[in-house]
Amino acid sequence: MIFSKNYFRRIYFILLIFLLSTFSQSKSNQSYSSDVSGFNDLILGPQINKRTNWIGNKVVNPSLEILILAGHADSQGILNGSGTSGEAVALKGELSLDKNISDELFWNIKVRDAIVKLGKRRGLNIRSYEPGIRKIIDPNDERTNWSVGAKNVKKGGYSLEIHFDSYGKYGNGSGLIPPLSSKLNNIDESLARSFGRYPLFFRGGLGAPRRGIRILEIGKLEGSLERNLRDLQSREKMIKLIANKVVDAILKGIYKVDLFNPKLDEGNIFLPSSYP
């Protein structure tokens, strides 16, 4: 059988198009995989999995004063107040990162500072508070996180306390624990969609939420999350990733108002002012 030059030319172009298409698809998949594997469940672990139906739909002013707190910064050495030691210390016998504080507080401080640094660079009216004293017995002392955070809320600001949840069966996972309020806003909604949504009256109402302060559980201090934080090769990148996820959610809550306009189900009258 004799083939013409045109026949071979057509075959050549068909093969060329096929190869280029395959290469392009491969590059696209690599780029997508890189984005996906850069974060989410693989790194932060599971999100909170409890039923709840609150919605944050109050629009916030872009100039809103945001205060970031490090959970347990003022309650070291107090019963149930130090924060989790993490899986590495509690179960694997590794040394604490700082003998004077819990591992959770160590990471709470690092993440708090990274969020504020990045938030300022991206235009947020954001600051942090550091008690400077690691053991304040009276929770209503004016120097505690709770007192300073509540004061900021009363002035119309937004107070967010950073935490890492307990390891294993003792923890629930990442998510936002909202304040006990009917005025939940778009930042609350955005953080909840990004990290997970804790019930409004979680554990009957914790101290911070009772004072109008939000609690953000970054994730359970275990597994790949804790390993990536402890590893000096990945620590800074991990902290920046967490900070970026938090700041992204805050900015989205401020500026992407149209994303947060759910409709109230017919007959549902639970916290009506938390709905449009």
Secondary structure, DSSP 8 states (H G I E B T S, - for coil): ----HHHHHHHHHHHHHHHHHHHHHHHHHHHHHHHHHTSTHHHH--B----------B---TT--EEEEETTTTBTTSTTTS---HHHHHTT----SSTTS-HHHHHHHHHHHHHHHHHHHTT--EEEE--S-SB-S-TTSTTSHHHHHHHHHHTT-EEEEEEEE-SGGG---BEEE--S-S--BHHHHHHHHHH-B--TTGGG--HHHHTT-EEEEEEESSHHHHHHHH-TTTHHHHHHHHHHHHHHHHHHHHH-GGG------TT--SSGGG--
